């Protein structure tokens, strides 16, 4: 009797102890899970900030460009020594315009034009892009020949980098691209206020160039704009129409199930596959021109359609069935029910999905590489049929350049692309919150 009582007391005492241990283990497991979650978020934020810091620290200087304001004498002896421009205007196209700038810079710095080593350093001091700058000025207004004009000219790429502090000037002269004489000239011109940094509008207006200081995103921005317009005009109506049919009209069958599965699979297909499809169909079969914005827009439309369809169907499903029942109950036809009641309520989700699809298309590079949008295009495309490039492709091309100044341009272009993507995603969030209805 005594043993039985003792054993029952031990069992009664032992159960709460084991229960407390189990609760502590569950609490410990919950704390570990929370720690893992916080650690995962912290790691993600760390790498995000590391990426942004790397891009911004290397690219923010691309929005500034070193310029030198010089009184350039448009000497007739160098531009048109035989005075043939009245009968042969083409003579103005072949003049040695960089020599005019070198002479003006030599006079400003007190350098003799007979000092060949100094003149070689002066030729590297300014960008060779002054050739086009002065040529366009003189051709547009030949009356300027013989006058002296104060012209802001771009500094050379290495001089620009040195002036921005991107080249270590403390190392030996033989180990850097900027000579001591050029450094002294920089300080002299900067002290006089002739040499300074200005906002680099050329980054947004220039086309392709082998010189970093005259390379810009102008052609890429126009090409991307054409492609986004094509994607919007094609993917939105086609995607919405397909979604409405599949969600509201099509009967559930084996065929519709196959279509739905394939749409979902297409959303996960690598983008380079769409590039191969565009190359085979639009260029090789249809015969559309390579490097054209039209081909790029068609390829990106194919890639964006699954995203638009999936987002639109999800928005249509989110509309309560009571809306449909009420519309049909008051005598509306099925088409009236869809277009007058369901579609307006699903519009926020459709717009959000469309903008996200456009943002995804804007950042794509691989399919555009396959259709030849890596062309070296200097002039602006006037129509979608003209050769062009795109913003991510321009970043890819600059990243392959060997010159140090192109690293700055590459990071600057990435900042511009990230800003466009951020604006598009913020617009999607604002539209969704502005028009969203809660049931």
Secondary structure, DSSP 8 states (H G I E B T S, - for coil): -HHHHHHHHHHHHHHHHHHHHHHHHHHHHHHHHHHHHHHHHHHHHHHHHHHHHHHHHHHGGGGEEEEEEEEEE--HHHH-TT--TTT-GGGGGSS-HHHHHHHHHHHHHT--TT-HHHHHHHHHHB-TTHHHHHHHHHHH-GGGTTSEEEEEEEB-HHHHHHHTT-S-TTS-GGGSSS-HHHHHHHHHHHHTTSEEEEE-THHHH----SSGGG--SHHHHHHHHHHHHHHHHHHHHHHHHHHHIIIIIS---HHHHHHHHHHHHHTTS-HHHHHHHHIIIIIIIS---TTBHHHHHHHHHHHHHHHHHHHHHHHHHHS-HHHHHHHHHTT--HHHHIIIIIHHHHHHHHHHHHHHHHHHHHT--HHHHHTTTT----S--SSTTSB---HHHHHHHHHT--SHHHHHHHHHHHHHHHHHHHHHHHHHHHHHHHH----
